[in-house]
Structure formats: structure tokens, C-alpha cells
Amino acid sequence: MVVRKLPDYRFKQKILYIDKISPESLISYGDLYWEAEALSDALDFYARASHAAGIEKIRKRALENGDVFLLQGAARAQGLELQDADWENIARTAVRLKKLSFAGHALKKIDDAERANALAAMIKAEETKQSP
């Protein structure tokens, strides 16, 4: 088994923004970061390579993990604008996973007052459960 080392920060920046590197190589680096669970870095490489499948798997993982910022980055890379339903979905996941900061961030993105109020109540109830 060949163990591949992740590039350090400077080399990563050089690959992404300075060198002219093939999409295949960028995808390979993205896969390397994906395997290391460095999802934000994987997204950087997939986005630079315009690798739709890689970006989509990052988006799905963000939804599963309640990671609002990763979802936002994946949506941006896909050229998508997240809707209230998307924000509500990830907020509910974040609450379920006890990631209340993420849930709060998603809540701020919801325009529909009824949806936002329902989620705010859910977050407040969860915060109350967690406080001593």
C-alpha cells in the first residue's frame, strides 16, 4: 500500500493558485484530502478542477454532518443558491447532532419568518437541555 502525504499549506496554495496543473491531478489531490477527512481542502481541489461528482459528494457529506459552512462552499462551487428549505434541512440536522452554532448560522439565512421561528424554538429547546 502506497501512503501518500498531504501537501503542506504552501505547496497546497502553489498547486491550487500558481501552478498550471491538470484537472486529473487536482482531482487526485481532492481524493487524497477526502480520504483524510479534510473536506474543506478536498472541496478546494474539486472546485478548482470543476469536478462535479467530487463537489456533490462534499455537499452530501456536509448535509449529513450538519456542516453549514461546507454546504455553503459546495453550493457556491456548484453555482447554486441555497433556499430556505436547504437552510432548514441543515439546521435541523445540526440541532440533531448538537451542533447548535451551525444551526444558529443556518437560522440566520432563512427568510421565511415562520420557518425561522420554528427552528429558533427548536434550537432554544436544545440549548436548554444542554445547559447545567
Helices and strands as residue ranges (DSSP letters): H 9-13, I 14-18, H 23-35, H 39-48, H 52-65, H 68-78, H 84-96, H 100-108, H 113-130
